[in-house]
Amino acid sequence: MSNLTRFDPLSLDPVAELFQGFFRPMRSTLTTQDTELASMKIDMTETDGAYSVKAELPGVDKKDIDVQIDGSIVSINAKVERNKEEKEGERVIRRERYSGTFSRSFSLGVEVDEANAKAEYKDGVLSLSLPKKAPGDRKRLTVS
C-alpha cells in the first residue's frame, strides 16, 4: 500500500527547503574576510542541590571570560582575539577563525546561590558548579 500525502498549493515549506543554503556557498566566495559567528556549545545537568554547566570555549584566554549570575539567569561572555599578522608578499585566501566577542545567557528553574558558585576553565572547557539557593520561608497572606 502506498503512502498518500496531501498537497497544499499555498504552503511555503517546499520553497523554503529549496532555497535553504542556496546563497550560503556564494557568500563565502564573495569575500575572504567573512567569518561565521562563533557559537558556544553547552551541556547542563541538574541534581537535587545544584546545576552543572560545561561550556566549550576553545581558544579563549581565562582572563577574557566573564560569568554573571542574576538570580536564576546565568550569562557567559567571552572575547577571542586572533592575530591578523600578514607577512609581506602573502595574501589571505580564506579566514574562518572567529575573532570578537560572543555570549550565551540561559535561565534556570531555581535561583543560584551566588556565594557558593564555582567556575573552572581547563582545556577550552568552562565548568560551572551552580548550587541552588535554599527556598526561603514563604510568606502567607491572609485574605480579608
N, C-alpha and C positions, 0 to 999 in steps of 0.2 A: 504494500500500500504506500502511496506517495504522500509526502507532507505538503499541504497547501498553505500558502501564506497570503494574507490579504494585502493588496496593493493600494496605497493611499497616494494619489497623484499630487496632493498638496503638501506632503511631508517633505521636509528639507534634509532628513537624515541621509539619503543617498548622495545628495550634493555635498554635504559636509564631509562625508567619507571620501568623496572624490578629490576634494581639494586639501585634505589633511596632509600636511607635509609637502605639498606641491611647490610652495615657494621657499621652503627651507634650504634645499640644495643651492638654489640661485643666490640666496642671501649670503652664504658662506663664501661664494666665489666673487662676490662684488667687491669686497674689501678684505685685506688681510688683518686689519686692526679690530675686526668684530670679535667679541668674546661672548660666550654663553654666560648667563647669570649663574653664579655659584649657588649650590643648594646644600643645605645642611640636613643630613640624614640622622634621625634619632630613633632610639629604642627606649621604651619606657615600660617598667614593671612596677607592680604595687604589692605591698604586703599590708598586714593589719596596721603597722605603725609607721610606714614610710613609703616614699616613692623613690625609684632608682631610675636615673636617666643617663643614657650614654649617647653622646653626640659626636659624629665624625667631623673633625676639623683639620684635615691634612694640610700641612704647610703653614699652619698658623703658629706664631710665637706665643708663648704663655702670657706675656705681658700685654698682648693685643686682644685678649679675651675678657669680656665683661658679662657677668651674670647678675641679673637683678631679680629680686623676689618682691612681689607686692601682693600680700595675701595669698591667693591661690593662683596668681598669674606669674609665670616664670618667663623671663626674656634672656636669650643668649645672643650677644653681639660679638662679632669678630671682624678683624681687619687683616687683610692679606696684602702684602706689598711684594711685587715681583720685580726683579732687577731687569730694566729695559735697556741695558747697555748694548750698544751696537758698535761693532768694530768697523773701521774704515774699509770700504770695499765689500762689506756684507750688506745684504738686503734681506729683510724679513719676508719669508714666503707665507708663513702661517703662524699665528699666535693664538693658542687656545687656552693657555693657563690664565685663570681669573686673577685680577688684581683689583682690590677695592674692599668695600665693607658688605657684610651680609648679616642678617639676623633672623631669629626664629622665636616666636612667642607662643605659649600654649597655656591653657587654663586647666588646673587640676580640680578634682572634685572636693577637696578639703584644703583649708588654708595650711601653709607650710610654716613650721617652726623655724624662723629665720636664724635665730641664735644658735641652733644646733645643726644647721645645714652645712654640708661639706662639699668642696669641689676639688677634683684632682685631674691633672692633664698629663697624659703619658702616651707616647707613640701615636700622636694625632687623634686621640680619643679623649674627650672631656667626659668625666664620670661625676655625676651629681648624686649626692645622697640627701634627700629632702624629707626629713621627719615630719610627720603630720602633727599639726597643733592639736593639743588636747581640747576636746569640746568643752567650752565654758558652761557654767550653770545657766540654764535657760531661765529667763525671767518670765513669770506667768502674770498676765494682766487679768484683772478682774473686770468683768463686763458689768457696767452699771446701767 
